[in-house]
């Protein structure tokens, strides 16, 4: 696809949303959640054209949606969301992305920023040493065997918990309890498994991070209390996904999806939107491979969370129970469900 900018009509719905009206091959409108300032920032980005392109896909429902973080992506814009009819709709690896189940986990603690600040440099150094980051980084978690892989792919976050990396209470606070159903380990290629074999408990590169935060402002005391959050409390944010395994799983399916689009007569405005009907063999196989990689990502964040707790426990000379480093949430943003 050429890198043209979107030149079609755009209407403002209200102060926080714009509409790309249905035209040409679009089956639905495009709706993007941006105020005027954010809209100015994306006018020269391809993302609005990608919103319009997604709106042409078979079975799309209501609207092709862009969230406030929208920017140019692979076929779909980053921050793109679309719902599809299960009978007539399609699934596209571009809609999920290369880093399958990249997501964010939030850990709370009983510590305050004043308690942590004097130890911050030591704490950051210890976390950096314990949790590898960067391209191709390998973790301290034992290398996965073929038998291990099958269990990780099927069980997700529960598998490392069974091996002492956290406890079952963590699962109550994870999206889908840390496990996407219908995973099929046999649909993940040997190359993908090889790339992920030593990457559990690692952050990777790009926009992934592990961040020590504090609660700067409470907007709703009741909700904050229910989540176990309080003013000046120290929390930890973990942002990562399925690493090389997920990237390769996406790569392995792109050619299959291009062929499927031709096979099923799907007219694509951009080859990066390659897709297959949800109920086709190609669609079902991709979703099962994707679920396997998604569960690997849940397991990865689970191992990282355990390592974070151990580092905090060592630095502050408190048990994990005393630290209260419980999961507040763990939510996917590169996923099809």
Secondary structure, 3 states (H helix, E strand, C coil): CCCCCCCCCCEEEECCEEEECCCCCCCCEEEECCCHHHHHHHCCCCHHHHHHHHCCCCCEEEEEEEEEEEECCCCCCEEEEEEECCCCCEECHHHHCCCCCCEEEEECCCCEHHHHHCCHHHHHHHHHHHCCCCCCCCCCCCCCCHHHHHHHHHHCHHHHHHCCCCCHHHHHHEHHHHCCCCCCHHHCCHHHHHHHCCCCCCCCCCCCEEEEEECCCCCCHHHHHHCCCCCCEEEEEEEECCHHHHHHHHHHHHHHHHHHHHHCCCCCCCHHHCCEECCCHHHHHHHHHHHHHHHHHHHHHHHHHHHHHHHHHHHHCCCHHHHCCCEEEEEECCCCC
